[in-house]
Amino acid sequence: MKFSINNLYQLFNHYFVPSRIDLPGRRFDLDWLRVGVFGLLIFFHIGMLYVENWGYHYKSQYQWQGLELAMLMISPWRMAILWLISGVAIRFLLVKVSIERFIFLRSIRLLLPLLFGILVIVPPQLYVEMTQKAALDMSYWQFMLEFFSADTTLFDDFQAGIWPHVDVNHLWYLRSLWQYSLALVCLLPLLNAHWVEQLFHWILRQHSAVATAIMTLPIFLLQTFWDPDTVRYPLGFTFMLYGYVIGWSPLFWQRLKAGLPLLLKVTPIVLISFVCFYQFMWLPFGDDSHPALQILGLISYSLSRTLGVLTLLSLAYTYLNVKSDKLNYWSEGVYPFYILHQSILIVAAYWLSRVDFGGFGAVLEPIAVVVITIAGCLGCYEVIRRSSLLRPLFGMKQAVAYSNQAQRLGYVCASILILPLALTLLL
């Protein structure tokens, strides 16, 4: 019997636990990159207030099309690289904790902030959006009474992302990260299979152009055949799978570092070609442009995603694999900044729209929004990081070592709170 149990345990580890071969220490470069990309996300969302052709929850009266072209240089890869880093992080976690503990802790850390976010942080965004788009005429207190009312019809024309009139807005990343984590766990026997590792190494041994084309092909197919309104979800999961497979492969990171000079030459060209396609073909003609040109545009878009991710990874691996006390501070603040930033910037822009800046509004308002958003996030983060009650609501680990009994009580309370949300997201 003992022999059979040991065999079963070894079989489970073989299929569900990543190999520890070549396991490195902490990858500071990926931590720095994660902090930097989340920081960039804040400025990207501020830019969404002012771009001309892209919809957003709230739009400023000051809009500039030139900003749109600059943001297009960032748009293809900004989320893709976060998903890839998430995949790498999952591989690191699964060699340290059991599958069941990974799922449990992942659920607490992601769903508790998501629940708090959709009920407390996101509603101000909806209030501002409805005030601008639906001429809402009520106080925020009256709005929240309607928000928590089960039989209201106030939100019939607005999106419902989880429960009726309760949307995730920018917190869709937390929702999808939890769902993708569960899906990835189900795929572990495939991802850890020996033949998958051999296939990955075969791809890495090919010419850089061939390896990049193979990596880009699924991205291109998804963008070509998937619904454009929801394609970000399978794209995100695909890059997460890439991150898990890449993991700490020495060959991948060696080739990536060696290829940096070429990436720095090719990636800007591809990004500029995509921006030119958007500006001169997509905006004027849309779906009426020639099919061949549309395919070329999608190819440049897909390559922009892949090459943008590879370039940033290579730069970080080459120059940012450095330990720092500042990294610990900013890395811990990623989730609080991410959860808070969009509500702060939208409310700030809404109130600033009432300020008379004279002839300098197009300059002063964006500057004020940036200052208020950064200061607001930083001030809230300083409060959150010092509060044992607020830390788990913003995805942060406790800084105090509580007794085992207190930890169990906290886990039980959190599990009860997130259970309805978890079941909704699963079913």
N, C-alpha and C positions, 0 to 999 in steps of 0.2 A: 504493500500500500504506500509506504514511504517513497519507494522508487517511482511509483506512478505519479505521486504528487510532485516530486522533484522534476520529473519529465514534463509534466504539465506546466510547471512554473518556468522552466527553461524555454518551452515552446512559446509561452505567453511573452516572455522577454524578447525572444527572437523576432516576433512579429509586431509587438506593440512598443518596444523600447528602442530608441535609436542607439546605434553603436557608439561606444565611447572612444573609438579609435580616433586619434588626432584631436581629441577634445581640447580646445584652448582655454585659457583663462577668460576673464571678462573682456568683452570686446568694447573698448571705450569709443572706438570710432563709430560703431552703430548707435551707441547712446548719444553721442554728440550729434550725429545725423538726425536722429529721432527728435531731439530738442530743436534743432535748426529747422526741420521741415514743419513741425507743429507751430513754431514761431512764424514761419513763412505763411502758414495757413491763416493766421490772424490777419496779416496784411492783405492776403488774397481776398478774404471776406470783407475787409474794409473797402477794397477796390470794387467789390461787387455793388457797393452803393452808387458808384459813379460810372460804371461802364454803360454803354448806350444800348446794346442789343441783347443783353442777358437778363433774364428775369431774376428777381430776388424778393425777399420778404418785404423789403422797404427800399425805395429808390430816392436818392437825393435829387433836388432840382438842378444840381450842377453835374452834368454828365459830359464825358470826354471819350471819344472813340479811340484816340491814340492810346489811352490806358488799356483798352481792350487788346490791342496788338501786343503790348508788353506782357499782359497776363497770359496770353496764348503761349508764350515761351515757357511758362511755368505749368500751365494747366495739364498737359499730357502726363507728366510724371509725378506731380505733387502727392497724389494719393497712392499711386502705384508703389512708390518707394516705402510708404508707411506700411502697406500691406506686406511687402516683401520682408521688411524688418520684423514685422509681427510673426511671420513664418519662421524666421531664424530664431526669434526669441522662444517660440513654442518648442523648437527642437532642443534648445538649451534646457528649458524647464522639464521636459519629459525624461531627461537623464537624471534629474534630481528628485522628482516626486513621482508617486504612483499615478496611474491613470485616473483613479477615482478621486484622489486628492486634487489633482490638476483640474478636473471638471468642477469639483466643489468650490475650490478657491477662485477659479476663473469666474464662476457664476456669481459669487459674492462680490468680487471686485468690479465686475462689469455691470451687473444688473442692478445693484443697489444705487450706484451713481446714475444709471439710466432712469430708474424709477423716480429718484429725487429730481433729476433734471427735467423730465417731462411734466412733472406736477408743480415744480417751483421755478425752475430756471427758464424753461421755454415759454410759458404763457405770456410774459411781457412782449416777446417777439410777435406772437399772434395778435395781441392787443394793438400794437403799432401797425401791423399789416392790415388788420381789419379797419382801423381808423383811417388809413390812407385809401384802401381799395373799396371798402364797403361803407364809407362815411359813418362809421360807428360813433354814436353820440351817447356815451355813458362813462362814468368814472371807472378806474381800474378795479375798485372794490366791487362795483356792480358787475363788471365783466367777470371777475373771479367767481362770484355767486352763480352766474350763468355757466361758467366753465365747469363747475362741479355739480351742476344740475343734470339729472339723467334725462329729463324730458324736454330740454331746450331745443329750439329750432334755429337758434342764432347762428350756429356753425354749419348749417346744411351745405353751404356753398364752399366750404373750406376743407382742406385735406384731413383725412383721418388715418394716421400711420399705425396706431396700435389699438386704441379703443376709440369709440365715437368722439370726434373733435379733439382727440389727444394725439398729437403728432410728435415725431422724434426730432423734426427739423435737422439741425446740424449734428445732433447726437446719433444719427443713423450709423455712424462709425462704431459706436459702442454696441448697438444692437447687432450689426452684421459681424463684428469681431467675435461676439459670443456664439452666434449661429455658426460661423465659419470654423471656430475652434472645435465645436462638437462634430461638425462634418469632417474635419481633418482627422480627429481621433478615430472616426469610423473607417477612414482610409489608411490608417497606419500600417496594416498588413501589406497593403500595396506599396506605400511609400517606402517602407523599410525592406522591401523585397530585394534580394541580391541582384536580380535581373534589372531592376530599376536603377540601382547604383551603377551597374555595368553600362547601361544605356547612357546615363548621365556622363560617365567618364568617357565614353565613346564620343559624345557630342563635344565635350571639352577638348578632345584631341584633334578636332577638325579645325580648319581655317577659321579665323575670327568671323569672317563674313558669313560662313556657313552656320556656325554656332549661333550667331545673332539672328540669322534668318529663321532657324528652327525655333528659337525662343519667341520670335515675333509672330510666327504663323498663327498660333492659337489666338493671339490678340487681334490680328487682322480678321480672322474668321468671325470672332465674336462681334467686332465692330461692324462687320458687313451684314451679318444675318440676324443679330439680336435686336430687340426693340431698343432704339436709342434712349428712351426714357428710363430704362432699367438696366442698361448694359453695364453700368458701373459696378453692379453686384457680382456678376460672373467674372468681370475683369479683376476685381479686388480679390476674389477667391483664387483666381489663377496665379496672381502675383504672390499670394500667401503660400501656395503650393511651391512656387519657385523658391521662395525663401526657405521653406523647410528642406527641400532637396539640396539647395546650395549649402545650407548650414555652415559648417566649418571646414568644408572641402579645401584642403591646401592647394590643390591644382587650380580650382576656380579662382581663389584669391590671388594666387601667383600670376595667373594669366591676366586677371583684371588689372593688377598693378602694372604689369609690363605693357598693357595696352593703353595706358592712360594718355600718352602723347597722341596716339591716333584718335582716341575718343574725343579729345579736346579739339581736334580738327574737324571730325566728321559730324559730331552731335550738333554744333551750332548751325552747320549747313542744312542738316535735316530739319531742325526746328524752324529756321528761316523759310525753308521751302514749304513747310506746313502753314506758316503764317501767311505767306504769299498766296497759297491756294485758298485759304479762308477769306482773305481780303479781296482777291480779284476774281474768284470763281464762286465760292459758296455764298457770300453775302449778296452779290448781284443776281445770281441765277438759282441758287439753292438746288433742289432736285431736278431742275430743268437743264442743268449743265450736262455736258456730254458724259455718257457712262464711263468711258475710258478715263476721262479726267477725274471723275468721282473716285474711281479705283485708285488712281495715282494719289489722290488726296488722302484716302484711307490708308494707303501704304505709308505715306509720309507721317500720318498721325500715329499709326502703330509703331513705326520705327522711332518716332519722337518719344513715345512712352518707354520703349525698351532701352534706347541709347541714353535717354535722360537718366534713367535709373542706374544703368551701368556706370555712367560718368560720375554721378554723385557718390556711388559706392566706392569707386576707384579713388576719387579725391579724398574721401574720408579715410579709407584704409591706408592711404599713403601719408596723410598729414595729420590726422586727428586721433590716432590710436594712443591717446595720452591721458593719463589719470589726472584728475583735478578735483579739488573740493567744490569748485563752482559747478562742476558737472553733476555732483550729487544734489546740489540745491536745485538746479534747473530741471534735472531729470525727474525729481520728485514732484515738481510743479507742473509737469506736462498736462496731466488730466485736469487739475483745477483751472489752468489757463484755457484749455480746450473747452471745458464745460461752460465756463462763464463768458468767454470773449464775445460770442455773437449777440447775446442778449444785451451786454453792455454797449457794444458799438451801435446796435440798432436803436436802442433807447436814447443813446447820446445823439445820434444823427437826427432822431425825431424831435428832440427838444431843441437842438441847435438850429433846426429849420425855422424856428420862430425868432431867431436872433437876426438883427439887421447888421450885416457885415459891410454894408455899403457896396462899393464896387469890387471888394476883395473876397467875396464869399466863396468863389471857386477855389481860392487858395487857403483861406483861413479856416473854413469849415472842415475840410479833410484833415488839416493839421490838428485841429481841436479834437476831432474824432479819434485820431491816432493817440494823442496824449491822454485823453480820458479813458480809452480802452486799455492802454498799457498800465496806466496808474490804477485804474479800477481793478484789473486782474491782479496786479502786484499787491495792492492793499488787501484784497480779499484772500489772496494766497497766504499772506503773512498771518492773517487771522485763522485761516483754516488749518495751517500746519501746526498751530499751537493748541488746537482743540481736538481732544480725543473723540468727541461726538461728531464733529464735522469731517474729520479725515476720511473715514470709510465712505461717507456720502459723496466724496470727490475722488474715489478710487485710490486713496493713499493708505499704505500700511500703517498700523499703529506704531507710534514712536516709543510707547511705554510697554514694558514687559508685564502684562497682567497675569494673574494666577490662571491655572488651567481651568478652574471652575468659572471664572469670569469670562475667559475666552469661549468656553462652551456655551455659556448663556448668550454671549454676543452672536455667535454663529447660529444659534437656534432662532433668535429674534430676527436676524437678517434673513434666514431661510424662509421664515414665515412671511416676511414682507415681500420677498421677491418671487414667491411661488406662483401667485396669479399671473405675474408678468411673464415668468418663464413658460408657463403653460400656454399663454396667449401666443408667444413668439414661436413655440413649437407646433401648435395645432392650428 
